[in-house]
């Protein structure tokens, strides 16, 4: 190789040792910067999760009352029976022992047993999670796609009749209470038109074969997903519209038009990709919200997911289930935010320079 040609590490052969070190320095800074950036945000996520664990233990002991009163409200019991029940549920242990058992059990995956169902909470979550993922996942995908698609066109045509109409409609649906909108949907599409079922996820009379069950579940899914999407999509519409308005008038769009690109190409190839960057966090929060589900929507339509389980546990009250679901919902959101922050390192050069 001739002098000055690149070596295997990308540094010219003829460069001095000081020059070679200087040329490798940016790469080392980026690598070490990412390490510090990752450690910072992983540490912040871990601290947030620990705060969730601590708060859930004390919050639900303050608001849930005495579980023995709920378990014995339909029949009289003697003091000896109450004491035996407290011992069976571990409520006779000192508070510090209950706290230690709760922390160690949660961190090792042992979420305890439900007071109401007398079953392991992990089994209840596994049983109901698919229903929540089906409803929330379908609704979230539709809301994100619809909100971004309408927001892009509304922002690109700022001030037009389309823009004003879509923004007004989106804000109206966004501000409507979910339970009220759900009731309207039930009255129109189920009671008056009789097109869709209202309660549950399956009909008892449906044949047990796969396709019959799939069609029946899809039929039950329409109204909850319609309500969920109508309430949620406006937030993505407004964020995408605002991001696109920030890009309109930028020099790179003027340059693209000067090169002869059509307006649709300028929007699709240049404006939209840059406008999507601020929405990354919003999309990852949406992914975290898929596990949380929609508590109100599931309750209105009696959908057998984690949201309805949470509401039932509040009214019982079922303290171990409330604690476990609170931690699960919070952890999914914390993890989603952490993933968004990590992704920002790769898509935003300003963060890499500052690291």
Residue, then its C-alpha position, 0 to 999 in steps of 0.5 A: x500500500x502507498x503512503x496515505x492509503x487507508x489501513x484496515x482501521x480506516x486511518x491512513x498508513x502514513x499518518x503519525x501516531x498522534x494523528x492516528x489517535x486524533x482521527x480515532x478520538x471522535x469514534x471513541x467519544x461517540x462510543x463512550x458518550x453512548x455508554x454514559x447516555x445509556x447508563x444515565x437513562x437505564x439508571x433513571x428507569x430503574x429508579x422510577x420502577x423502584x419508586x413505583x414498587x414502593x408507592x404501590x405497596x403503601x397506596x393500596x393499603x391506604x385506599x383498599x381497606x381491610x381485606x378480611x371485611x370484604x371476604x366476610x361481608x356476606x356471612x358472620x364469622x367468629x374472631x377466631x375465623x378472622x384471625x385464621x384468615x389473616x394468617x392464611x393471607x399473611x396479613x398477621x405479619x409485621x408491616x416490614x415483613x409484608x413489604x419485604x415479601x412484596x418486593x422480593x416476590x414482585x422482583x422474582x415474578x411471584x405476584x401473590x394470590x388474588x383475594x377475590x379469585x383465590x388464584x395466582x395473580x400471574x395466571x390471571x394476568x396471562x389469561x386476560x392479557x391477550x384480550x387487552x393486547x387485541x383491543x388496545x393493539x388494534x385500536x392503537x395501530x388504527x389511531x396512530x396510522x389515522x392520526x398521522x395520515x390526517x395530521x400530515x395532510x391537515x398540516x400541509x394544507x394549513x387553513x384549508x377547509x379540510x384542515x379546519x374540519x379535521x382539527x375540529x372533529x378530532x378535538x371534539x372526539x378527544x374531549x368527549x368522555x370515553x364512557x359517554x362516547x361508548x354509550x352513544x356507540x352502543x345506542x346507535x350501532x347495537x340498540x338501534x341498528x342491531x349490527x354488533x354485540x355489546x358485551x364480552x368477547x365471545x358469544x356462547x352459541x358460537x361453534x368451537x372451530x377456529x374460524x367461527x371463533x375468530x369471526x365472532x371475536x372480530x364481531x365483538x371487537x368492532x365497537x370497542x375498537x371504534x370507541x378507543x380509536x375515536x378518542x385516541x387518534x386526535x392526539x396523534x393528529x395534532x402532534x403530527x400536524x404541529x411537527x409538519x407546520x414547524x418544517x414548512x418554510x424550511x430552507x431544505x424544502x425550498x431547495x427541493x422545490x427548486x430542483x423541480x420536485x412535485x409538491x407531493x414528493x416534497x411532502x413525502x420524501x422530505x417534510x414528513x420524515x423530518x416531522x416524524x422525529x418529534x413523534x418518536x416518544x409519542x409512538x413508544x408511549x403508545x406501545x407502552x399503553x398497549x399493555x395498560x389497555x383502555x380501562x374505561x373502554x373495557x369496562x363499558x363493553x365488558x371486555x375481559x381484559x386487564x382494564x376490567x380486571x383492574x376496575x373489578x379489583x378496585x370495587x372488591x377491593x383486591x389489594x394484591x391484584x391492584x398492586x400487581x397491575x399498577x406495577x405492570x402498567x407503570x413498568x410498560x410505560x417506563x420501558x417504552x420511554x426508555x426505548x424511545x430515549x435510546x432510539x433518540x441517540x441514533x436518530x438525533x445527531x444533536x444528542x450524540x454531539x452533546x454526549 
